[in-house]
Amino acid sequence: MKENKGFFGKPGVQTIMASLICIVIGLFFGFLVLLLIHPQGAWDSIVTIILNFITRSSGPAKIKALGNTLVKTSPLLMCALSVCFCYKVGLFNIGAAGQYEAGAGIALFAALGWGLPWWVCLILAGLAGALLGCISGALKAYRNVNEVISGIMLNWITLYLVNMILTKVKDPASPYTLPLAATNPKAVIPGAGLPAFFANNRYVTLAIPLAVIIAIAIWVVLNKTVFGYELRATGFNKEAARYAGMAEKKNIIVTLAIGGALAGVGAAFLFLTGYQQWTTTQTSVPGMGFNGIAATFLGGLNPIGTIFSSFFIQQITDGGALIDKAVYPSQISDLISALIVYLCGFTMFFRLIIANKLARKGGSK
Amino acid sequence: MQEPYSAQEPYAIEMLHITKRFPGIIANDDVTIQLRKGEIHALLGENGAGKSTLMSVLFGLYQAEEGEIRKDGKTVHINNPNDANELGIGMVHQHFKLVQCFSVLDNIILGAETVKNGFLQKDEARKKVLALSEKYGLQIDPDAKISDITVGMQQRTEILKMLYRDNEILIFDEPTAVLTPQEIEELMQIMKNLIAEGKSILFISHKLNEIMEVADRVSVLRKGKYIGTVNVADVDEAELSRMMVGRDVQLKVDKDEAKPGEVILDVQGLTLASKEHKKNAVNNVSFNVRAGEIVCIAGIDGNGQTELVYGLTGLENPTSGSVKVCGRDITHASIRKRADLVAHIPEDRHKHGLVLDYPLEYNMILQRYYEPQFTSKFGFLKRKEIREYSDRLIEEYDVRSGQGSITTTRAMSGGNQQKAIIAREIDRGLKFLIAVQPTRGLDVGAIENIHAQLVAERDKGCAILLVSLELSEVMNVSDRILVMYEGEIVGELDPKKTTTEELGLYMAGAKRDPQFQKGRG
């Protein structure tokens, strides 16, 4: 019993268990929906969604597909970190989507319009995201405007602004921005030998390890530094932070600015690989920011946890694209991740059940 | 221990062998309480003794693991407050449960409205309320808004709420904490009237003098255990406090004559706007505190004491006037800028004093985490130093918790949370300490300890501003009393020369020292 309590009694372990329960139940409901639509292929499809790249035919194809999933995981992870970081300070950064758009817009314009190298584009993307975060932060700090409201508004404002700006660097024949590698090869984030490990998938770049390093750095900042001490104190109890002389207004603005920078850099991590081009006619806010919220909660609000949850969400999203489109809508994986996120609301509840179970076991012995 | 009660008349309420456990703690351990019809039965115990838990069991908020509840000799099951209400059990909570923007009448009928075809029948309700108010001598204005009336009248509204529901068993949870001495007198009379009309009262308190005055019998709890029930007529205060604490308690604060030195705090014409009404919360207040003395701000809750402290500590910005500490003008300085001058034990330990989700060690450094001793050059927390510092404070100030420095502060008892704050603030070693209700909600033993520490700081030359609502604290601890009424200081008293009655008159605004002229409002 003692060892048992030692392992399962740890809050961290309980959080992971709770997240896993969310995932299992979410997948189960997704399976039910598949069954309703078309019972014959339901099992195969849910397996495809979970396995994603593993379902590819050959070894190299599998590795290459894994590479693609990782390419999209890194911006997702950055958005998740953005949401997670702000959440620790008691702020709900739903504006991550808009900050992501701003990052994409500036990064692409700097790369395609001004011909700047990748690292400058990356920094500019971070600054653009930070600027948006500052706006929400200042409104919150000085005028007590809810950051959710201002964030959602800015998501739309930024979307159309970016569409407008990027029209200047778009392909004349299509709504897409110019191909990055052909227009400005210097702006592509270097692979540094990584593609060789992924069957020469040239979209695999330094962005992926960078995102993981940033996740670890965020964890360190939050848990080991004075800055993190202040931010978390503000998040837990704003009044006590004020009582202790912390500059709570400044902290709100700085937090959202950092959150914005993370989301902005995240966008650059995707668009500066050349994997995807911006569609200048899009009329919906990209899902990356919102998926970031999902990954944050599934990751147990822990920067390290979000590394894994981001990968998982991207994994089932890509897997969802592989199922038989003639029978099932590819949005099925969105549905599953939405279900999982919804269930994440019960994470605490599951943790409680686990903790109670343990307590009862302990009592009976 | 207690004489047999006539078998013909069953007890109004019996709680027999109640045991209620929470993870890691037994809140009530085999507690038995028997309330006779028509008596005032006091429930005495320190904080954390299990009084509230026991009443919550009676009121249906918790279910006991063991034991039974009987009403009029018959076993009953109380699963929620509605069940309690149907059994005629009513409760006046320590913090009133009133809707501020509703009238007295609306509050009384809330939840028990008479309705005809979906419309309120207020006239009937009004008649009933007025009749009740007359019968029991509970003066109220049924049309006044709660936010406009005195605390005493709010309490009478709460009592009428119970009577309106025809409750027979009335629970009063620390009802005198917020009242003036005069209002307490009135309440005692009201309780006697209620008994005369056949109601039965459970009176929760840790104030011995009130129990002595009004109760017939008293049951004592200590650390969740039932200690005993005695007739009030057979015991004295010293004996009751011994039952409650388990040892002899120093009821009087032991201190020498103060030797005031140079002026540390100098406040001139301080004015702060109110957030609730148009008048100033603090209006043109001037006073000083010298090194080596304890000056107490007395007054009824809500007369500007909170705002005055906010003005002194920088939590709010004064509209005019000046604050000087050790000769330095800090009227508009940020909180951090006055960190080397003002130590502050805040009124609300949960709101301001602690980050409850942090481990204790992080709260121990809350006021000085940025100092080089806790922060490395690169902005990292020095974990080892923090742990050592926290361990030292825990040791020196006897702060008790489950796992020492790494205990989540939320998991600690209120008394130990307060001890942690006091340790942190005193250990800053500053010349000026503001202590706002430092013993609120604490038990006699802890109060004794905190008072001794304040006096020790005074004797080391610290200037202490004590804000208290507790009259015994005001009288016993302070060297000088300033009374605040409606945002102004209306009198300065010497605790050795004045009486609680005189103090009460000042606090209620009935008396004013001509030396303190009326401000401009």
Interface residues (C-beta under 8 A of the other chain):
Chain A: K224 T225 V226 F227 Y229 E230 R232 A233 F236 N237 E239 A240 A241 R242 Y243 A244 G245 M246 A247 A359
Chain B: P23 T313 G314 L315 S334 I335 R336 A339 H344 P346 K351 H352 G353 L354 V355 L356 D357 Y358 Y362 L366 Q367 Y369 Y370 F374 T375 G379 F380 L381
